[in-house]
Amino acid sequence: MTDPAERHSPHVVIVGTGFGGIGMACELQRAGHEHFTILEKGDEVGGVWRENTYPGAACDIPSPYYSFSYEPNPDWSSRFSPQEEIRRYMLRVVDKHDLRRRIRFGTEVTAATFDEPSGQWHIDTSTGERLTADVFVPATGQLSRPALPGIPGIETFDGPAFHSATWDHSVDLTGKRVAVIGTGASAVQFVPAIQPKVSRMTVFQRSAPWILPRPEVVYRPWHHTMFRRLPFTRLAERFGFWLLCEVLSLGLVDAPWMRPLISAISTRKLRKEVPDRRLRAKVTPDYPAGCKRGLFSNDYYPALGQSNVEVETTAISEIIPNGVRTDDGKLHEADVIIYGTGFKTTEFLGPMAVHGRDGRKLADVWHEGAHAYLGMTVPGFPNLFLMYGPNTNLGVGSIIYMLESQARYITQAVRHLTETGPAVLDVKPEVARAYDEKLQARLDRSVWTLCSSWYRNESGRITNNWPGTVSSYRLATRTLARPDYELRTVRNSTAA
């Protein structure tokens, strides 16, 4: 006979060990819930901070803010910490909370199917194993699957070619002719890092990014001592950047009058750092500030102005064995091609096949664009809670703040299921519909409607971003509203 304590302790399966998965596990532990397993396709924790090892990789949100509120780090080397340091921080959190024993590495989820009679999720993995969970929490994020452009001849190039997220460190770029395709957040970081060593670099730009000054500070030993002995100083810096991001985020939706100010700051930087008028014209954005992700850098513009760098704005027509050809017929010879072309951001949970009630496929439900109540739950998919789901990305701010809000909300759901016994929570369709209509109405007023970007899918629906401040999201997710969900008791079946 099943022990009552076991019966009322839902087993949670979390997918991914990036900040979302780690934050979810920590929150469950903090609430006293120990019945969970984490599945990770890689051989170590870290998510995007494990995968993105390109030269110059670093956070563009200040580290005192881009970290768990309950796990402060007084020893950051600088305000904008490099990739390896962030990864080590994540490892320390995992080890401190003894999470490693709960992680199954080398285990990729291929499918997840809701079983109506038992009210549980059957989770199939790449190892051929099937796990059963009472609560299923995918924390795979929006930036985990690199996207390559659909350029004709992409497979014909004779030399090394790789995406920035899968950087090939065996390739020595010294003295090489390098073609960089894409000018997003990653390229803005790796272009200055590799520019001094290459013989020639051609940067193929489809649209110029808005770039703002990066208020970098290298922390000295006295900073570290101060942060440790006087914690309020560390908290003051965190609060200061939280407040700055909150104010800036208002300009994306509710305070359009702020956008010219941001444009002016960026334009002033551009004029100061790019004296060449021809180059300046190429790298001047032709869309409103904030419509695409704003970037922070102090060395990108100076790198573009070096004698061994050329910015090419003519569209690419094809890639051939020895280089890149543009629409004007010009061949740009290259020894190496590096793609800084971003991620498949609108394909949430792909390539995982998720089936809910009555065999409904989540991909079909989302065929016109992903949507979820509070970015976490979808009608017809009981006890499925997403971390960093649809419309929870930020134009400005720390995603970790959002992840903490989601982890606390999901933990409330787990606690509720613990109290009710074997049961499922399914958000009511009318609740999810009303939420989405209100959300999309706000998004329609946002700056993100004024250009095409990775925030929008092919039909133009904004599927990624939250149209507000992080504090407004924290308030919206502060309490699990029981009336928003249908609660159905199910017969018990042991999860494993």
PyMOL commands that set and color helices and strands:
alter all, ss='L'
color gray80, all
select helices_A, chain A and resi 4-7+19-30+48-51+83-96+100-102+154-156+164-166+185-194+221-229+231-253+256-273+277-282+300-304+357-359+362-365+399-420+429-443+447-450+470-476+482-484
alter helices_A, ss='H'
color red, helices_A
select strands_A, chain A and resi 12-15+36-39+103-104+109-115+120-125+130-133+135-138+161-163+177-181+200-204+211-212+295-296+309-312+316-320+323-326+331-333+336-339+353-355+423-427+485-489
alter strands_A, ss='S'
color yellow, strands_A
deselect
rebuild
show_as cartoon
